[in-house]
Amino acid sequence: TRWSEAPGVITSFFRTFIAAVVLSVPFLRKRSSYKSIKMQHIVLAVFAGVAFALDNALWATGVTLAGASNPTFLVNTSPVWVGLGAMLFFREQLGNRFWFGLVLAIAGSALILEVDWSYSVISGTGSLYGLMGGFFYAGFLLVGQKARYHIDTVPFFFIVLCSSSCVLGILALIFRYPISGYSTSTYLIFVLLGTIMTAGAWLAITYALGKLSAAIVAPIMLGQPVITAVLAHYILLEKLDRWQIMGAVAVLIGVLLTQSARTFLSKREY
């Protein structure tokens, strides 16, 4: 995404559209077996697709503005928002450890944003987009988990990708972003993101949502920002100062605390 010359919305549109084309093959092969899917579950998948679209658009835009590391750290605050969503919508009880982790994650996010804004408004805005993307990432995980109880992996993610492509296409029209005219290397990046990163990696995450709870899947993804930061340092030559590193560590510890608190409570109730 960082190497793409296109706006974040366009990059996200192409990655979801290309992934939808790839998944259309296995989807159409077994379309006769999907007749039992209820409309209410299709609607859930569509809502998950809307959340997926907004998450990708905000994160990709943030990466374009602020680099790969900080927006990726902030978008992965999603387990915190998953916990809050579980409390608000599923009446889940949250203990003191969760709230301490929440405060720590928010403090770390605020530190990253403050440092980025001290460098430039553009960099700070990019990191803020990453944090906002985390809200919709959490929405995708929560709604996706509900839908995956009733829909198999391929049809669920195909619906998600189709609805995401529609939302991102509409956003591209609203903001008047051009669909064509980019370099060959940019289109190759679109293909790479659509086939490997979306049709491949995200399909695996979607499969996991049907086997594990969103509360478990979300923290597993915490390896992503760490790997991203390391690769960004060596490949993109991005550097984090000590305050940004402190903020990132606070975010990771806060997210782990919120998750461990929810895991402890679920085991105790069991």
N, C-alpha and C positions, 0 to 999 in steps of 0.2 A: 504493500500500500504506500509506503514511504517513497518508493521509486516511481510510482505512477505520476504522470503529468496531469492527470485529470482531477477535478474536484472530488471530494470524498463521496458525495451522493452518486456521482457517475461511476466511480470505482465499485461502490456497493451494488449499484444497479446491475452492472455487467457480471459481477461475481455471482449474484443470486440468479440472474437470468441464465447464464451459462450452466450453472449447477442444475437448474431446473431442466434444461435441455438434456443434460447427461442423465438425470434421474428419470426422465420421461420414458426411457427404454425399459428399465425393469418395472416401472409403474404400469405401463400399457400392457406388458406381458401378462400381468396378473390382475388386470382390471376387473375381470369377472368375479374375483373373490372379494371385491371391495363393496359389493352391493349391500352388505349388511351394516355398513357404517351409517350411523344415525346422523341426521342433520345437525343436532346440537353439538356433536363431537367435531364435525367439520367446522362449525362456527368457532369452536375453541381453537382449532388448528389455524384458522384464519387470523384470530386475535394474536396467537403466538407469532404468526408471520408478520403482523404489523409491528409487534414489539421487536422482532428480529431485525426488521428493516430500519427502525429508528435507532436501535443499538448500533448496527453496522454503520449507518450514515454519520452518527455523532462521533463514533470512535474513529472512523476513517478521516473525517474532517479534522478531528483533534490531532491525529498523527501527521496530517499534512501541515498543520499550523505549528505544532509544538515538538515534533519528533516522535519516535516510536515508544520511548520508555515511559514517560509520565502518564500520557493518556491510557496506556495499557495497564499500568499499575492502578489507576483510578477506576477504569471500567471493571476491574476485577474486585471492586468493593461489593459486587453483586450479592455475595453470601449474606452480608449485613442486611441488605434490603430484602433478600429472601426471608430472613428471620422476621423482620418487621411485617412483611406481607403475610407470613404464616400466623403471626399474632393477630393481625387485623382481620384477616379473612377466614382463618381456620381455627381461631380461638386458642392458639398455642400459648402456653404459659412460658415466660422467659425469666430466667434468674438473674442474680446480680452479676455473674460472670459475663453474661451476654451484654448487659448494659455497660459494663466497664470496657469490653471489647468494642462496643459501638462508639463510645466516647473516644477511645484510642484511635480507631480507624478514621473517625471524623477529624480528629486533631492532626493525624498524619496527612490526610487529604488537604486540610486547610494549610498546612505547612508547605506542601508541594505547590499548591495554588499561589500562596503568598510569594514564594521564591520565584516562580515562573513569571508572575505579574511584575515583580521587581526587575526582571530582565527585560520584558516587553509585554505590552498589552496582547499582542498576537499570541505569544507563547502561553500566557495565562489563560486566554480564551480557549486555546486548543486543549489545555489540561482540563478546563471546566467542561468542555464537550465530552471528554473522556469520562468524567464523573457522572454527567447526565446520562451517558450511554449505559453506565452501570445500573441505573434505575430500570431501563428497558431490558437490559440483559437479565435482571432478576425477574421481570415480568415474563420474559420468554421461558425461563426455567420453571416458574410456578405454573403458568398456564400450560406449558408444554408437558409438564409432568401429569397434569390432569387429563390432557388429551391422549397421552401415550398409554394410559390405562386401557383405552378403548380402541386405539388405532395403531396398526403396525408401523414399524419404522419408516419404510419407504413411502407409503401413502401419506403419512403424517408430514414428513419432511418435504415431500413434493408439494403438498398444499401450502406449507410454510413458505417455500421458495417462490411459488407462483404469486401468492398474496404479497410477499415482500417485494418482488419485482414490480408489481402494479403500484404499490405505495411509493417506491423509489422512482419509478417512471413519472408518477404524478409530481413528486417533489422536483424532479429535474425540469419538468415543464413549468412549474410555478417559479422556480428560480432562474429559468431560461438558460440552463446549462446545456451546451452542445453535446449531442450524442456521438458525433463523428468528428474527424479532423485531427485525431491524436496520432502520435508517432507509432511506428510498428512495434517498438519495444513496449510501449504502454499497452497496446492490445495483447501482446504476449503475456504481460503481467496479469491482465484481465483473465486470460485463459488459465494461467497458473492458479490464480486465486479461486476461480470458479470450479476447476476440476479437482485439484489436490486439497486446497485449504477449506473449501466449502462442501463440495460433493463428497469428499473423502473424510476430512477431520470432523466436520460438523455432523455428518451422518453418524459417525461413531458416538459423538456426544448425545445425539438424539436417541440412538439405540440405548445408551446408558440411562437416559431419563425413563425408559420403560422398565428398567431393571432395578434402578436405584432411585432414592429420593433426590429432589433438587438440592436438599441440604447437604447431601454427600457429593453430588456431581460438582456443585459450585466450588467448594474448596479444593477439590482435586485439580481444578483449572488454575489454581494459584501458581503452579509451575510456569504458566505461560508468561506472566510479566517478568519473572526472573530470567527466563531464557531470552525473552525479548530484549531486556536491558543488556545482557551479555553480548548478544549478537549485534545490537545497535552500537555498542561500544567499539567492537572490533571491525564491523563491516561498514556502518554508517558514520563511525568516528564521533558518536554522540557521547557527551560526558555529563555525569551527574555530580554536583558539588555535595559537600558533606551534609548540608541541610536537606537537600532533596533525597539523599540516601537515608537520612534519619526519618524523613516523612514516609518514604517507601517501606522502611522496616516497621514503622508504627502501623501503617496500613495492613501489612501482612500479619503482624502479631494480633492486631485488633480483629481481623477477619477470622484468624484461627481460634481466638478466644470465643467469639460469638458462635462459631460452629461447635467447638468443644462443649460449650454450655448447652446447646440444643441437643447434642448427642447424649450428654450426661442425663438430661431431663427425660429424654425418650427411653433410655435404658432403665431409669429409676421407675418410670410409670409402668414399664413392661414387667 
